[in-house]
Amino acid sequence: MEATVSFGGNFDVQLAKPMDARTMQKSFDAFTVEENWRAKDGNFYIYQGITVTAQDEARDYVLTVAPAKDADGVWNFCKKESWRKKGTLL
């Protein structure tokens, strides 16, 4: 994969939040809420293989499907069965 931006430096993060807001949800239940994935421009920027932390469990989950809508118009990434548990972080 070719990057769109080259960056030859580092970050001095001074905030206790992830750099990419998509990678943290308050709970695994929050994964099923479509609005939690909608960007400010109204689109969804999520991909198969993204790792997201459920903050209340301190556990990572990986999206196992390519984003698509089902016959009922529901995004598959909003279904719990589309996520695989990785393990505990603590």
C-alpha positions in Angstrom: 0.0 0.0 0.0 1.3 3.4 -0.9 0.9 6.2 1.7 -0.7 9.5 0.8 1.5 11.4 3.2 5.2 10.9 4.1 6.1 11.9 7.6 9.7 12.0 8.9 9.1 13.0 12.5 7.3 12.1 15.7 4.5 13.4 17.8 4.6 14.9 21.3 1.1 13.9 22.3 -0.1 15.9 25.3 -3.6 14.5 25.6 -4.8 11.2 27.1 -6.8 10.1 24.0 -5.9 8.0 21.0 -4.5 9.8 17.9 -7.2 8.1 15.8 -10.6 8.4 17.5 -11.9 5.4 15.7 -9.6 3.1 17.7 -11.4 3.6 21.1 -15.0 3.1 22.1 -16.4 3.3 25.6 -17.8 -0.2 25.5 -18.2 -3.2 23.1 -21.9 -2.3 23.0 -20.9 1.1 21.5 -19.6 -0.8 18.5 -23.2 -1.5 17.4 -24.2 2.2 17.2 -23.8 3.5 13.7 -23.4 7.1 14.7 -20.3 6.2 16.7 -18.6 5.4 13.3 -19.8 8.3 11.3 -17.2 11.0 10.4 -17.9 14.7 10.5 -18.5 14.6 6.7 -21.2 11.9 7.1 -19.1 9.1 5.7 -17.7 5.9 7.4 -14.0 5.4 7.3 -13.6 1.9 8.7 -11.9 -1.1 7.2 -11.5 -4.8 7.6 -8.7 -5.4 10.1 -9.0 -2.2 12.1 -8.3 -2.8 15.8 -10.6 -1.0 18.3 -10.4 -1.0 22.1 -13.5 -1.4 24.3 -12.4 1.0 27.0 -14.6 -0.5 29.8 -13.1 -4.0 29.2 -9.5 -2.9 28.3 -9.8 -5.3 25.5 -9.1 -5.0 21.7 -11.3 -6.2 19.0 -10.6 -6.7 15.2 -13.1 -6.1 12.5 -13.3 -9.4 10.5 -15.4 -8.3 7.6 -15.2 -5.7 4.8 -17.7 -3.0 5.5 -21.0 -3.5 3.7 -24.7 -3.2 4.3 -26.9 -6.2 4.7 -30.4 -6.7 3.1 -32.0 -4.6 5.8 -29.6 -1.7 5.3 -27.6 -2.3 8.5 -23.8 -1.9 8.3 -22.1 -5.2 9.1 -19.5 -3.5 11.3 -22.4 -2.5 13.6 -23.0 -6.2 14.4 -21.1 -7.8 17.3 -20.4 -11.0 15.3 -18.3 -9.0 12.9 -15.7 -8.3 15.6 -13.1 -10.8 17.0 -11.7 -10.4 20.5 -7.9 -10.1 20.6 -7.2 -10.4 24.3 -6.9 -8.4 27.5 -4.6 -5.4 27.7 -4.1 -5.4 31.5 
